[in-house]
Amino acid sequence: MNPVTGPGSGVRVRTQTAILDAAASVLAHDPTATLPDIADAAHVGRTTLHRYFSDRETLIEATVEDSIHVVQQSLAEAALDQGSPVDAMRRAVAAMVSVGDRLMFLFGDPGALKAYGATGAAMPSDDPVIELIERGQAGGVFDTALSADWIQHVLWVVVLRGCQDADNGGLSRHGVTATVIRTIEGGILAR
């Protein structure tokens, strides 16, 4: 469940969403950021932040859960089960890049997911990216000498690296999707 959904006023939901968005962005760039840093980025006072999240651990746990939901939602909206596998993979890359701060928060620190118990239980049992890769392999479009898991891991790593490079100024923010697609297509398409 997305922690932002549930009972509450529109203002409360918007404020909580702003805090979670800011937390993911700030912590993606600085895992040691403080609650005041996050409150400033969310444009709320520290007291307001503490009304929603009593401590840093609670905020990070909620941000992990919310970020997983945001990534899953972005991939669901990309309709990876439709169209050709190559076009669907391109949409998957664009979807992942569009939530780059969330990916950098979740995967930039290898222990983040494990530390907050979000390893297996919070991840979906049916993975649309794996299903897409397997569909592409069955159709002879993606390399069958590579496992679907390997292709997925490479995809996530290349997207993460592209988002990090854009953040560091090494790659244009608008060029990330095209660069990742070119890299992936150069390595996974059947030959």
Secondary structure as GFF3:
##gff-version 3
##sequence-region A 1 191
A	DSSP	alpha_helix	10	29	.	.	.	ID=ss1
A	DSSP	alpha_helix	35	42	.	.	.	ID=ss2
A	DSSP	alpha_helix	46	52	.	.	.	ID=ss3
A	DSSP	alpha_helix	56	77	.	.	.	ID=ss4
A	DSSP	alpha_helix	85	98	.	.	.	ID=ss5
A	DSSP	alpha_helix	100	108	.	.	.	ID=ss6
A	DSSP	alpha_helix	112	115	.	.	.	ID=ss7
A	DSSP	alpha_helix	128	138	.	.	.	ID=ss8
A	DSSP	alpha_helix	148	167	.	.	.	ID=ss9
A	DSSP	three_ten_helix	173	175	.	.	.	ID=ss10
A	DSSP	alpha_helix	176	188	.	.	.	ID=ss11
###
